[in-house]
Amino acid sequence: MPPHSPRAGKIAQMGTPRDVYDEPADAFIADFMGEANVLAGEVLGPGRILLAGVALETRLRPQPPGAALLAIRPEAVSLHREGEGLPGQIKRAAFLGQTHEYKVATPAGQLFIVAPAGAPVFAPGEEVRCRVERAIALRQVGE
């Protein structure tokens, strides 16, 4: 029997752990299968999303354009000091050996980000650009 994710005594989604993590059916599953930043946004078209008025290029499974809940895994965001991306400010930074964890305030909401130890290091209060490498459109808003 393939792995499954329960909700209220019923199977909410079946699939391999990797499939369920990479393609959760909804916000409950996204959170159940690990950390996820779930934000209201918009799918603009193939590989393009809109968060807080900022258009971003990202990997995205095929989804019709329109308002959507977007799940963004903490490891799917890279931080930069300049350039394109969602503007933000580092609120918390922690070094954990192999990774750095950040809480970043953005116009779209707070993001939890996990960066590898070799990535650039940021301090609380620092202004950054958040590049979303991969987003998951969970569903169209209103469905």
Rosetta silent file (secondary structure, phi, psi, omega in degrees, C-alpha in Angstrom):
SEQUENCE: MPPHSPRAGKIAQMGTPRDVYDEPADAFIADFMGEANVLAGEVLGPGRILLAGVALETRLRPQPPGAALLAIRPEAVSLHREGEGLPGQIKRAAFLGQTHEYKVATPAGQLFIVAPAGAPVFAPGEEVRCRVERAIALRQVGE
SCORE:     score description
SCORE:     0.000 S_00000001
   1 L     0.000  130.587  179.782    0.000    0.000    0.000 S_00000001
   2 L   -67.385  154.787  176.459    1.454    3.426   -0.935 S_00000001
   3 L   -58.072  150.744  178.870    2.070    5.943    1.855 S_00000001
   4 E  -141.667  162.874  179.125   -0.886    8.149    2.667 S_00000001
   5 E  -115.377  119.746 -178.009   -1.680   11.241    4.693 S_00000001
   6 E   -85.960  151.426  172.348   -4.639   11.011    7.100 S_00000001
   7 E  -149.608  121.136  178.769   -7.097   13.788    7.945 S_00000001
   8 L    53.397   40.371  177.071  -10.071   13.322   10.285 S_00000001
   9 L    78.110    3.653  179.726   -9.746    9.553    9.988 S_00000001
  10 E  -121.788  155.949  177.466   -9.809    9.613    6.167 S_00000001
  11 E   -76.201  119.370 -179.079   -7.046    9.447    3.602 S_00000001
  12 E   -87.982  -31.677  178.887   -6.449   12.995    2.404 S_00000001
  13 E  -162.181  137.160  176.402   -3.795   12.151   -0.215 S_00000001
  14 E  -113.756  151.314  177.422   -1.990    9.023   -1.339 S_00000001
  15 L   155.637  176.910  176.189    1.375    8.780   -3.024 S_00000001
  16 L   -68.598  156.969  177.449    5.048    8.284   -2.363 S_00000001
  17 H   -53.944  -42.282  179.680    6.518   10.516    0.354 S_00000001
  18 H   -63.268  -44.159  179.925    8.408   12.498   -2.319 S_00000001
  19 H   -62.935  -43.785 -178.328    5.266   12.947   -4.452 S_00000001
  20 H   -68.545  -37.418  177.424    3.153   14.093   -1.496 S_00000001
  21 H   -67.194  -46.368 -176.578    5.911   16.472   -0.323 S_00000001
  22 H   -74.856  -29.969 -175.471    6.522   17.909   -3.810 S_00000001
  23 L  -134.819   62.523  179.595    2.870   18.070   -4.875 S_00000001
  24 L   -64.114  146.367 -178.440    0.590   18.380   -1.815 S_00000001
  25 L   -73.011  -30.969 -177.327   -3.121   18.490   -2.600 S_00000001
  26 L  -156.802 -178.725 -176.536   -3.864   21.323   -0.173 S_00000001
  27 H   -63.900  -35.376  178.341   -2.484   23.473    2.665 S_00000001
  28 H   -59.967  -48.631 -179.108   -3.175   20.773    5.279 S_00000001
  29 H   -66.818  -40.113  179.310   -1.049   18.228    3.411 S_00000001
  30 H   -57.995  -41.806 -179.871    1.675   20.810    2.679 S_00000001
  31 H   -77.224  -37.118 -179.942    2.017   21.474    6.410 S_00000001
  32 H   -61.744  -36.835 -176.336    1.545   17.814    7.416 S_00000001
  33 L   -95.584   29.067  177.635    4.443   16.759    5.168 S_00000001
  34 L   122.918 -179.571  179.830    6.903   19.356    6.472 S_00000001
  35 L   -68.643  144.227  174.834    7.253   23.096    6.673 S_00000001
  36 L  -152.893  136.425  170.269    5.500   25.191    4.051 S_00000001
  37 E   -89.364  116.824 -179.675    4.920   28.893    3.581 S_00000001
  38 E  -110.153  117.554 -174.307    1.320   29.156    2.355 S_00000001
  39 E  -129.648  147.208  172.140    0.529   32.538    0.816 S_00000001
  40 E   -76.700  132.598 -179.927   -2.310   34.033   -1.184 S_00000001
  41 E  -156.476 -156.042 -179.535   -1.082   34.916   -4.635 S_00000001
  42 E  -145.557  138.421  171.343   -1.847   34.568   -8.293 S_00000001
  43 E   -88.408  121.316 -179.281   -0.745   32.253  -11.074 S_00000001
  44 E   -90.105  -27.844 -177.393    0.038   34.466  -14.068 S_00000001
  45 E   163.639 -170.725 -178.737    0.890   31.678  -16.482 S_00000001
  46 L   -56.066  119.339  175.838    3.478   28.945  -16.969 S_00000001
  47 L    71.909   15.068 -179.245    6.314   29.542  -14.505 S_00000001
  48 E  -133.347  129.927  176.456    5.021   32.946  -13.354 S_00000001
  49 E  -128.507  163.822  176.670    3.371   33.923  -10.091 S_00000001
  50 E  -124.571  122.983  175.981    2.376   37.178   -8.443 S_00000001
  51 E  -125.454  120.898  177.916    2.971   37.741   -4.714 S_00000001
  52 L    50.872   41.030  177.830    2.072   41.097   -3.134 S_00000001
  53 L    80.314    2.759  179.925    2.190   42.801   -6.547 S_00000001
  54 E  -107.036  119.644  177.204    5.611   41.356   -7.442 S_00000001
  55 E   -79.213  132.038 -177.463    5.789   39.111  -10.517 S_00000001
  56 E  -129.152  140.371  171.666    8.200   36.208  -10.014 S_00000001
  57 E   -87.012  134.856 -179.040    9.620   33.552  -12.313 S_00000001
  58 L  -158.983  162.666  170.166    9.515   30.112  -10.683 S_00000001
  59 E   -77.525  133.919 -175.089    9.112   26.414  -11.365 S_00000001
  60 L  -153.394  132.025  176.889    5.407   25.660  -11.140 S_00000001
  61 L   -65.244  156.564 -179.236    3.304   22.681  -12.199 S_00000001
  62 L   -55.040  131.351 -176.875    0.734   23.502  -14.907 S_00000001
  63 L  -152.528  137.140  176.977   -2.071   25.544  -13.387 S_00000001
  64 L   -65.787  148.112  178.268   -4.687   27.798  -14.959 S_00000001
  65 L   -60.559  149.325  176.148   -4.103   31.511  -14.401 S_00000001
  66 E   141.609  174.528  179.691   -5.914   33.120  -11.490 S_00000001
  67 E   -61.864  139.090 -176.557   -5.880   33.709   -7.747 S_00000001
  68 E  -154.034  155.643  166.710   -4.417   30.754   -5.846 S_00000001
  69 E   -84.021  130.455 -177.358   -3.002   29.597   -2.549 S_00000001
  70 E  -116.044  127.750  174.358    0.711   29.033   -3.104 S_00000001
  71 E   -99.399  131.469  179.646    2.865   26.721   -0.989 S_00000001
  72 E  -129.121  114.853 -179.565    6.547   27.547   -0.947 S_00000001
  73 L   -68.908  147.485 -177.991    8.891   25.145    0.832 S_00000001
  74 H   -57.300  -32.830 -179.425   11.556   26.779    3.046 S_00000001
  75 H   -83.420   -3.031 -177.880   14.385   25.323    0.943 S_00000001
  76 H   -96.503   13.605  177.830   12.775   26.631   -2.303 S_00000001
  77 E  -123.503  130.695  173.985   13.646   30.280   -1.575 S_00000001
  78 E  -110.848  143.452 -178.294   17.082   31.800   -2.072 S_00000001
  79 E  -102.225  141.022 -178.967   18.084   35.075   -0.438 S_00000001
  80 E  -140.641  154.737 -179.829   20.017   37.839   -2.202 S_00000001
  81 L   -81.877  -22.148 -178.458   21.171   41.330   -1.291 S_00000001
  82 L  -153.826  174.584  178.368   20.023   42.846   -4.586 S_00000001
  83 L    97.851 -159.510 -177.259   18.315   42.065   -7.867 S_00000001
  84 L   -77.736  160.261  176.951   14.940   40.572   -8.596 S_00000001
  85 L   132.176  171.229  178.137   12.691   38.942   -6.063 S_00000001
  86 E   -73.526  124.532 -179.829   10.185   39.656   -3.342 S_00000001
  87 E   -68.803  147.184  178.867   11.571   42.358   -1.031 S_00000001
  88 E  -159.239  172.488  176.758   11.969   41.420    2.608 S_00000001
  89 E  -132.260  131.538  178.623   13.720   42.072    5.867 S_00000001
  90 E   -66.148  124.109  177.631   15.462   39.448    7.997 S_00000001
  91 E  -102.627  -31.963  179.590   13.673   39.213   11.342 S_00000001
  92 E  -148.016  140.714  177.882   15.482   36.177   12.754 S_00000001
  93 E  -136.802  135.228  178.831   18.611   34.305   11.719 S_00000001
  94 E  -140.945  132.334  174.442   19.990   31.063   13.168 S_00000001
  95 E   -93.715  126.353 -176.593   23.016   28.978   12.183 S_00000001
  96 L  -121.826   32.254  178.303   22.332   25.258   12.665 S_00000001
  97 L    89.532  -82.580 -179.105   25.543   23.643   11.411 S_00000001
  98 L   -90.290   -9.463 -178.503   24.588   22.475    7.930 S_00000001
  99 E  -142.066  164.305  168.486   21.918   25.140    7.404 S_00000001
 100 E  -116.422  136.217  174.608   20.873   28.687    8.210 S_00000001
 101 E  -111.571  138.208 -179.240   17.249   29.337    9.141 S_00000001
 102 E  -132.128  145.198  164.742   15.640   32.720    8.558 S_00000001
 103 E  -109.713  125.430 -174.963   12.321   34.384    9.281 S_00000001
 104 E  -125.018  124.618  174.976   11.795   37.076    6.676 S_00000001
 105 E   -83.209  126.858  177.834    9.040   39.727    6.703 S_00000001
 106 E  -131.177  165.776  176.052    7.750   40.408    3.172 S_00000001
 107 L   -62.402  -20.763 -179.886    4.758   42.294    1.757 S_00000001
 108 L   -87.730  -11.527 -175.803    3.176   38.855    1.046 S_00000001
 109 E   129.558  175.410 -179.517    3.620   37.669    4.657 S_00000001
 110 E   -75.817  137.217  176.336    6.342   36.106    6.775 S_00000001
 111 E  -112.593  138.792  169.563    8.542   33.480    5.123 S_00000001
 112 E  -100.785  124.136 -174.245   10.460   30.704    6.862 S_00000001
 113 E  -128.204  136.539  175.736   13.582   29.994    4.799 S_00000001
 114 E  -117.925  120.542 -179.582   16.255   27.302    5.128 S_00000001
 115 E  -116.477  145.863  177.073   19.530   27.941    3.293 S_00000001
 116 E   -64.342  155.441 -176.866   22.556   25.638    3.042 S_00000001
 117 L   -56.926  -30.048 -178.931   25.556   26.555    5.202 S_00000001
 118 L   -79.908   -6.295 -179.544   27.552   27.637    2.114 S_00000001
 119 L   -74.906  161.583  176.248   24.948   30.239    1.059 S_00000001
 120 L   -54.781  147.605 -177.203   25.440   33.944    1.797 S_00000001
 121 L  -103.641  139.139 -179.164   24.779   34.823    5.452 S_00000001
 122 L  -124.892  151.842 -178.762   22.314   37.526    6.529 S_00000001
 123 L  -112.218  154.560  175.997   21.755   39.283    9.856 S_00000001
 124 L   -53.448  137.743 -178.294   18.522   40.455   11.490 S_00000001
 125 L    93.899  -16.404 -177.754   17.462   43.829   10.093 S_00000001
 126 L   -73.319  137.866  176.117   19.140   43.262    6.732 S_00000001
 127 E   -82.503  136.955 -177.486   17.106   43.998    3.587 S_00000001
 128 E  -137.887  170.009  170.188   16.974   41.090    1.122 S_00000001
 129 E  -117.088  129.412 -178.373   15.392   39.858   -2.075 S_00000001
 130 E  -102.768  114.942  177.056   13.605   36.488   -1.898 S_00000001
 131 E  -100.224  120.032 -178.851   13.738   34.467   -5.113 S_00000001
 132 E   -86.419  110.138 -177.906   11.175   31.700   -5.190 S_00000001
 133 L   -77.967  -29.620 -179.078   12.786   28.766   -6.985 S_00000001
 134 E  -153.864  133.899  175.910    9.649   26.588   -6.843 S_00000001
 135 L  -126.669  153.290  177.936    6.031   27.211   -5.870 S_00000001
 136 E  -119.529  114.700  175.527    3.112   24.817   -5.565 S_00000001
 137 E   -78.627  110.181 -176.521   -0.323   26.115   -6.533 S_00000001
 138 E   -73.856  -44.031  178.532   -2.507   24.272   -4.036 S_00000001
 139 E  -170.818  161.431  173.093   -5.841   25.344   -5.463 S_00000001
 140 E   -72.005  140.310  177.151   -7.582   28.243   -7.022 S_00000001
 141 L   -64.261  134.290 -179.094   -8.969   30.645   -4.433 S_00000001
 142 L    97.535   -7.508  177.961  -12.720   30.119   -4.120 S_00000001
 143 L   -76.395    0.000    0.000  -12.696   26.399   -4.983 S_00000001
